[in-house]
């Protein structure tokens, strides 16, 4: 478990991190988000002991990282944004060096072999690191973080600069690691955070702006409880059918999306899950539900709303215009 209590960091008279507190429970993958300059990297550097805090505490499995740094760091595997590799070493030489540096007590050959199999670098084990691709270098960096089998992993932008297939591979690996480790994952790729993480913390201007699951943050920010459904058949009859379901507050129908198929936005009271009854009633009329989704905010919406407040609409318009100007490329 990681416990952050009233953590502050000053650079001169500038407060980079402003009295933040949060907890990461055992076995959780936590997504740590924030815009540039928000204090995200400073916080992660304090958690790993690379920076000292001006005030407050960072406890790693109950050990204060400042009062007993050696014991605390034994619990942490850290992959910074730029992996700390010695490029003139082979992968084998480098991992042997890290094994000795960490004073690892596990059987050397078996332990390193297991890690290489896990991160899929056995085929480059004898190669010099500077000759490896970006993806393999990232994997070697992850391997060094796993030496000693630390219970906590802190990964800063682990997929930066990788191609789409490499991103998927690393993402799947992080999911697998989350089964046996507590993980803090920092990334600017919001889809990656949404796909991998159990909870998210968003830091903005040095303060914690959100700390919960994406679903719960979305509910608290959106203030409504809507689902969007596509059903074939008569629009008026479907509206009447939906309005008869307990917990439905309002129903509006969109235009005809497909021949004979309309889209309906259903506002509920927030306390009733209407999906089962909706399915049953539609089936009784020999009709079909052809699409069903929540109208909750996406993680991108959440991030923009938390960090930019009421400017979310403007920001999204600017993002769309930028994409259009770039010919549809992100």
C-alpha positions in Angstrom: 0.0 0.0 0.0 1.1 3.5 -0.8 -0.1 6.3 1.5 0.5 10.0 0.6 -0.2 12.4 3.5 -0.3 16.2 3.1 2.7 16.1 0.7 4.1 19.5 -0.4 7.0 20.5 -2.5 8.5 23.9 -3.1 11.0 25.0 -5.7 12.2 28.3 -4.2 8.9 30.2 -3.6 7.0 28.2 -6.2 4.7 25.5 -4.7 4.8 22.6 -7.2 2.8 20.1 -5.1 0.2 21.6 -2.7 -0.8 19.5 0.3 -1.9 16.3 -1.5 -3.2 13.1 0.1 -4.3 9.8 -1.5 -4.0 6.1 -0.9 -3.2 3.2 -3.3 -4.5 -0.1 -1.9 -2.7 -3.4 -2.5 -3.4 -5.0 -5.9 -4.7 -1.8 -7.5 -3.6 -0.3 -10.8 -3.8 3.5 -10.3 -3.7 5.9 -13.2 -2.0 9.1 -12.3 -2.9 12.0 -14.7 -2.3 15.7 -15.0 -1.5 18.3 -17.5 2.1 19.5 -18.1 3.3 21.4 -15.1 0.6 20.1 -12.7 3.1 18.4 -10.3 2.7 14.9 -11.6 6.3 14.1 -12.2 7.4 15.8 -9.0 5.0 13.7 -7.0 6.2 10.5 -8.6 9.8 11.5 -7.9 8.9 12.0 -4.2 7.2 8.7 -4.0 10.3 6.9 -5.3 12.7 8.9 -3.2 14.4 10.8 -6.0 13.2 14.0 -4.5 12.7 15.0 -0.9 9.3 16.5 0.1 9.2 20.0 1.7 6.6 18.6 4.1 4.2 15.7 4.5 4.8 12.0 4.2 5.0 9.3 1.6 4.6 5.8 3.1 5.6 2.7 1.2 4.0 -0.3 2.9 4.1 1.7 6.1 7.7 2.9 5.7 8.5 6.6 5.4 10.5 7.1 2.2 12.5 9.9 3.8 13.1 8.4 7.2 14.1 4.9 6.0 14.8 5.3 2.2 16.6 2.0 1.8 13.9 -0.1 3.3 11.2 1.8 1.5 13.0 1.6 -1.9 13.3 -2.2 -1.5 9.5 -2.3 -2.0 9.5 -0.3 -5.2 10.3 -1.1 -8.9 10.6 2.2 -10.8 10.6 2.8 -14.6 11.1 6.5 -15.4 10.0 8.0 -18.7 13.6 7.5 -20.0 14.7 4.0 -19.0 17.9 4.1 -16.9 19.9 1.8 -19.3 23.6 1.4 -19.8 23.7 1.3 -23.6 27.1 -0.4 -24.1 26.1 -3.4 -21.9 24.3 -6.5 -23.2 20.9 -7.1 -21.7 22.4 -10.0 -19.7 25.2 -7.8 -18.3 22.8 -5.0 -17.5 20.3 -7.2 -15.6 23.1 -8.9 -13.8 24.4 -5.5 -12.7 20.9 -4.5 -11.5 20.6 -7.8 -9.6 23.8 -7.0 -7.7 22.9 -3.4 -7.2 19.6 -4.3 -5.6 21.3 -7.1 -3.5 18.7 -9.5 -4.7 18.5 -12.8 -2.8 16.4 -14.8 -5.3 18.4 -17.5 -7.3 20.1 -15.3 -9.9 19.7 -17.3 -13.1 16.2 -18.5 -12.5 14.9 -15.1 -11.3 16.3 -13.2 -14.3 15.1 -15.9 -16.7 11.5 -15.6 -15.3 11.6 -11.8 -15.7 12.9 -12.1 -19.3 10.2 -14.5 -20.2 7.6 -12.3 -18.6 8.6 -9.1 -20.5 9.5 -11.1 -23.7 13.2 -10.2 -24.1 14.8 -13.6 -24.1 15.5 -13.3 -27.9 17.7 -10.2 -27.3 19.3 -11.4 -24.0 22.8 -11.4 -25.5 22.5 -8.3 -27.6 24.0 -4.8 -26.8 21.3 -2.5 -25.5 22.1 0.4 -27.8 21.3 -1.7 -30.8 17.8 -2.6 -29.6 14.6 -0.9 -30.8 12.7 1.6 -28.7 10.2 -1.1 -27.8 12.8 -3.6 -26.6 14.7 -0.9 -24.6 11.4 -0.1 -22.8 11.0 -3.8 -22.0 14.5 -4.0 -20.7 13.7 -0.9 -18.5 10.6 -2.7 -17.2 12.7 -5.8 -16.5 15.1 -3.9 -14.3 12.1 -2.5 -12.3 11.0 -6.1 -11.7 14.4 -7.4 -10.4 13.9 -8.4 -6.8 10.1 -8.8 -7.3 9.1 -5.6 -5.6 5.4 -5.4 -4.5 5.0 -1.9 -5.8 5.7 -0.7 -9.4 5.8 2.9 -10.4 5.8 3.4 -14.2 6.2 6.8 -15.7 5.0 7.0 -19.4 5.9 3.3 -20.1 4.6 3.4 -23.7 5.9 6.8 -24.8 7.3 6.6 -28.3 6.2 3.1 -29.0 4.3 1.9 -32.1 0.6 0.7 -31.7 1.5 -3.0 -31.5 4.2 -2.3 -28.9 1.7 -0.2 -26.9 -0.8 -3.0 -26.9 1.9 -5.5 -25.8 3.1 -3.3 -22.9 -0.5 -2.5 -21.9 -1.3 -6.3 -21.7 1.9 -6.8 -19.7 0.9 -4.1 -17.2 -2.5 -5.7 -16.7 -0.7 -9.0 -16.0 1.6 -7.3 -13.5 -1.4 -5.8 -11.8 -2.4 -9.3 -10.7 0.6 -9.5 -8.4 1.7 -6.0 -7.8 0.4 -2.6 -6.8 1.0 -0.3 -9.8 1.0 3.5 -10.3 0.9 4.2 -14.0 1.4 7.7 -15.4 0.5 8.3 -19.0 -0.8 11.0 -21.4 -2.6 8.3 -23.4 -6.1 8.4 -21.8 -7.4 5.4 -23.6 -4.5 3.5 -22.1 -5.4 4.6 -18.5 -9.1 3.7 -19.1 -8.2 0.3 -20.5 -5.8 -0.7 -17.7 -6.5 1.2 -14.5 -8.8 0.4 -11.6 -8.8 4.0 -10.2 -7.5 7.3 -11.3 -6.0 10.3 -9.6 -5.9 13.6 -11.5 -3.6 16.3 -10.2 -4.0 19.9 -11.4 -2.0 23.0 -10.3 -0.4 21.0 -7.6 -3.6 19.8 -6.0 -5.7 16.6 -6.2 -8.6 17.4 -8.6 -10.2 13.9 -8.7 -9.6 10.6 -7.0 -11.9 7.7 -7.7 -12.9 5.3 -10.5 -13.5 6.8 -13.9 -17.2 5.8 -13.6 -17.8 7.5 -10.2 -16.0 10.6 -11.3 -18.1 10.7 -14.5 -21.3 10.4 -12.4 -20.3 13.2 -10.0 -19.3 15.5 -12.8 -22.1 14.9 -15.3 -25.0 15.2 -12.7 -27.3 13.1 -14.8 -28.1 9.5 -15.4 -28.7 8.7 -19.0 -28.5 5.8 -21.3 -28.7 5.8 -25.1 -30.5 2.9 -26.8 -31.3 2.0 -30.4 -34.6 0.1 -31.0 -36.4 -0.9 -34.2 -40.1 -0.3 -34.7 -42.5 2.6 -34.2 -41.0 5.6 -32.5 -44.1 6.6 -30.7 -44.9 3.1 -29.4 -41.3 2.7 -28.2 -41.4 6.0 -26.3 -44.7 4.9 -24.6 -43.1 1.6 -23.8 -40.0 3.1 -22.3 -42.0 5.7 -20.3 -43.8 2.9 -18.6 -40.7 1.5 -17.0 -40.2 2.3 -13.3 -37.3 4.7 -12.7 -37.6 6.5 -16.1 -37.8 10.3 -15.8 -37.7 11.4 -19.4 -37.4 9.9 -22.9 -36.4 11.8 -26.1 -36.1 10.3 -29.6 -33.4 11.1 -32.1 -33.8 10.9 -35.9 -34.0 7.6 -37.8 -30.4 6.2 -37.6 -31.1 3.1 -39.7 -34.2 2.1 -41.7 -36.9 1.7 -39.1 -34.5 2.2 -36.2 -34.5 5.2 -33.9 -32.2 6.3 -31.1 -33.6 7.1 -27.7 -32.0 9.0 -24.8 -33.4 7.8 -21.5 -33.0 9.9 -18.3 -33.4 7.8 -15.1 -33.8 8.7 -11.5 -30.2 7.5 -10.8 -31.3 4.8 -8.4 -32.9 2.3 -10.8 -31.1 0.1 -13.3 -33.7 -0.2 -16.1 -31.7 -2.3 -18.5 -33.2 -5.7 -17.7 -36.8 -4.5 -17.8 -36.1 -2.5 -21.0 -34.8 -5.6 -22.6 -37.8 -7.7 -21.5 -40.4 -5.2 -22.6 -38.8 -4.7 -26.0 -38.6 -8.5 -26.5 -42.2 -8.9 -25.6 -43.1 -6.6 -28.5 -40.9 -8.7 -30.9 -38.5 -5.8 -31.3 -34.7 -5.7 -31.0 -32.3 -3.5 -29.1 -29.6 -2.8 -31.6 -27.4 -0.6 -29.4 -27.0 0.4 -25.8 -24.5 2.6 -24.2 -24.0 4.9 -21.2 -24.1 8.7 -21.7 -21.5 9.2 -19.0 -18.5 11.3 -19.6 -15.5 9.7 -21.3 -12.1 9.9 -19.6 -11.1 12.6 -22.0 -14.2 14.6 -21.0 -13.4 14.0 -17.3 -9.8 15.1 -17.8 -10.7 18.3 -19.6 -13.5 19.2 -17.2 -11.4 18.6 -14.1 -8.3 20.5 -15.4 -10.1 23.2 -17.5 -13.5 23.5 -15.8 -16.0 25.4 -17.9 -13.6 25.6 -20.8 -14.1 21.9 -21.7 -16.4 22.7 -24.6 -13.9 25.2 -26.1 -11.0 22.8 -25.6 -12.9 19.9 -27.3 -13.8 22.2 -30.2 -10.1 23.3 -30.5 -9.0 19.6 -30.4 -11.5 18.7 -33.2 -10.4 21.7 -35.3 -6.7 20.8 -34.8 -7.4 17.2 -35.9 -9.3 18.6 -39.0 -6.4 20.9 -39.8 -4.0 17.9 -39.7 -6.1 16.0 -42.2 -7.8 13.8 -39.6 -4.6 12.7 -37.9 -4.2 12.8 -34.1 
